[in-house]
Amino acid sequence: MRSNLSYTERLTDYMQLQLGYKLSYTDSENDRKTYKKSAVSDLYDQLDESLSNEYQSGYLTQAGSVGLRYRAGKFNAMLGVDAQWADLRGDMVYPQADNLSHRYFSILPSFTMRYSLDRTNSLQLRYRSKSSAPSVTSLQNVIDNSNPLFLSAGNPDLDQQLSHTANLRYLRTTKSGHTFIAMVGATIQQDYVADSTFVAKEDMELTPSVTLSKGAQFTRPVNMDGYYSLQSMLTYGFPIDFIRSNINLSLSANYANVPTIFDGIESKTRELNLIPKIIIGSNISNNLDFTASYSAGINKMFSSLDTATGSDYVTHTASAKLGWTFFWGLTFRSTFDYIGYTGLDTGTEDYFLWNLSLGKKFLKNNAAEIRVEAFDVLKQNQAFTHSIGSNYYDYINSNVLKPYAMISFVYTIR
């Protein structure tokens, strides 16, 4: 829930005063239940209270703001500051009642500047700061033993995070349809929610029903400073008249430095991503549209604890989309994707994902449409994710929904 109240007063021909009040409330809950095998029924219907927890959290922020806006000719700037009061509350309702409460006061400045060099070129500089609450799973103090080698639990004493983000953007547009954008940015986070992990030197009893075996790891979130990330992007778009299409070429580069703790030693986990991309989009007519694209995600991950090892891999994604409205309002849509991996030795396979639909538009101005849609026609869909921990790399293959079809009705309000 969010609300915003503002008042603007003109001071001079070039300057305005802005006063405001902001209210925001976020509520979340998580119910985690773990069952063990019953000695009587031989079924997993015996609730394990030491591994079960029902938790609710609420994050209320109230802020008074003051700002000055200046505008003269090609120059436009806005300087503001928020005085924010935040209240983070957590309530455990099972297995026993407990609660926590944290109150914070923050000064959150912001700044925006835009300068138009001429009608086709402009510069924009933006800076903003904001606060965010820990997730309910990070606050939930219950052990997750789904992987006996990597146990984890939440931390109800976590504080809010403060982030500061600045970016500079250059934009050039021409009457012939050419567009060039260059952007650089950086983010710093205070009290970042990081992982603190230790390895058991011998068997340890965490709860009466959970034992951390020798060599296994236990992770709990903690607040740490030292997180920062850098972002950059270049994009260039231009029309291709003979196929009535636009081509967009882009390259983005992102770098993140993530603090962690392993066996009491602070370390840094670093990740570098390069993403070149090309998109061809048509503007032939309202009845025929296609898009073709290709992108490569080049990923390099490593930890400061062991710079000799790392994780380097490339994700290839190619896509083709077609939308066609032909005789009597009949519609045909097709989406064909290719996903492939290079540099991973985890049993992942390249695959194709093909979705189709056939529909009929009707009613006034073709506002309604009924469709028959088929998903994953080739039966190859997969789900793979890759993440980095304080001293390990996690490759996860998940189950996905098998091929299916459905009938849908769409009504467009104009």
Protein Blocks (a to p, Z undefined) as FASTA:
>chain_A
ZZdddddddfblmbccdddddddddddddddddddddfklopafbccfklgccddddddd
ddddddddddehjbccdddddddddddddddfbfbdcddddddddddddddddddfblmb
ccddddddddddddfklmmccddfkbmklgcdddfkbccddddddddddddddfkopacd
ddddddddehiacddddddfbdcdfbfkbccdehiacddddddehiacdddddddddddf
klopadddddddddddddddeehiacdddddddddddddddffbmmbccddddddddddd
ddfklmmbccdddddddddddddddehhiacdddddddddehiaghpacddddddddddd
edehhlaccddddehklopaccddddddfkbccdddddddddddddddddddZZ
